Amino acid sequence: MSRRIGRFRGDLRVAALLIVAGILLAGRGWLADHPQHNPWAPLDLDDPPGWATRTKLLALKDDLAECRAVLERSDVSFRALESQGEGACHRPDRTVIETLPLAPRVPPTTCPVAVGLELWLRDIVQPAARRHFGAEVSRIEHMGAYSCRRLYGRSEGRWSEHATGNAIDIGGFVLEDGRRISVLGDWPGEGEAAQFLREVRNGACPLFATVLSPDYNAAHANHFHFDQSGRYTGVCR
């Protein structure tokens, strides 16, 4: 009797190991078919957003070579400009994705900010514009990326992410049919424009380390602030 019980327990252990092995193999195959959820798969901007996308985006902040490799792997045309500035305002990473519909022109930003903007436009802004207005956004109005200054223009204290071009401020959107949606004018409302602005603000939060809007303070009443700060992660207000 005891030998039969021992064999039975051994068979159970073998069966359990086979089940676990089967699950692991199935999971490995599923991740191979869904690289957006696989934290070990290289980031490709052509993949839809997934569970691992945010982790991969955060990793780009400390790896310029990999960030630009992501753009190349994703067939995103970009220009890598020479470094400029010195001290706290030194900009070793000046990347321009010229296809972004930013106006008055596409400013140089850090590569991680550029990647975030590319994903934000494709996966958040354009789908939201089609849902709310039946038209796509033809132009995104920005208030600049680089500004060699401390936070809020103070004479002392921490340097702004704008000092290295690691941030951009977005003030409005112009649709293909000419309609304009502005953060200053439309955020306080309750109509389609206000809903659109809140949707694109919320959608930016998984793509940038910091997202600030009029909900944050009066200084942001007329724009969204996006940055890829290495100091803070997950700030969304």
PyMOL commands that set and color helices and strands:
alter all, ss='L'
color gray80, all
select helices_A, chain A and resi 2-33+35-37+53-62+64-73+87-89+111-133+151-153+161-164+183-186+192-204+218-220
alter helices_A, ss='H'
color red, helices_A
select strands_A, chain A and resi 79-81+94-96+102-103+137-142+167-175+180-182+210-212+224-227+235-236
alter strands_A, ss='S'
color yellow, strands_A
deselect
rebuild
show_as cartoon
